[in-house]
Amino acid sequence: MTTEINSIPLALTAREVPSNPVASQLPPRLAVQFQGRQRRRLGDQFGLTNFGVNLTRLAPGGRSAFLHAHARQDEFIYVVEGHPTLVTSDGKAAMAPGMCAGFKAGSGRAHYLLNETESEVWYLEVGDRMAGDIASYPEDDLQGQLINGAWIFTRKDGSPL
C-alpha cells in the first residue's frame, strides 16, 4: 500500500517496491554470482539523495557482494528476517533477525553477507552516497570507483575487466 502526495509517497510497504532489475553493475560474467540477490531501493522511492536504503533479499545460497571495503562510504546492515552469515576480513559471524553491523568508511574492514540456509534472508542496507568513493576487493583483482552515481569497475592496476 502506498500513500502519495506529488508523486512522492508518504509511506509504502517495503516488500511491494519492485526489485531493481539490474542485479549488479559488475560485468555480466561477474554479476552472475549475485543472481540470488534482489534489492528494493527504498530511499529512491522518497527522493533521498544523501543516503541510500535498500531492502535486500538473499535467496538460499545467495551472497550480497564480493568481499569489499569502502574508502569514503559508511555502510550499515540490519537483519529483518533469516539467518545470514556475515563474512568479514576479521572472520565470520552468524546473524539473526534484529542484529546489525556497521562498516566505517576507510576502516579497511571488508565484508559481505552469505545465505547458507534453506530460507530467504531479508535485510536493510543503509549507506551514504559520498561521491568519489572507491571500493577495494582484497580477494579479487577488482576495484570500483563511484563516478557520477555509477560504479565503474576495473582490475586493481586500472586495466579493463
PyMOL commands that set and color helices and strands:
alter all, ss='L'
color gray80, all
select helices_A, chain A and resi 14-16+28-34+42-45
alter helices_A, ss='H'
color red, helices_A
select strands_A, chain A and resi 2-5+8-12+37-41+51-58+69-70+75-81+85-88+91-94+100-103+111-114+121-128+134-136+143-147+150-154
alter strands_A, ss='S'
color yellow, strands_A
deselect
rebuild
show_as cartoon
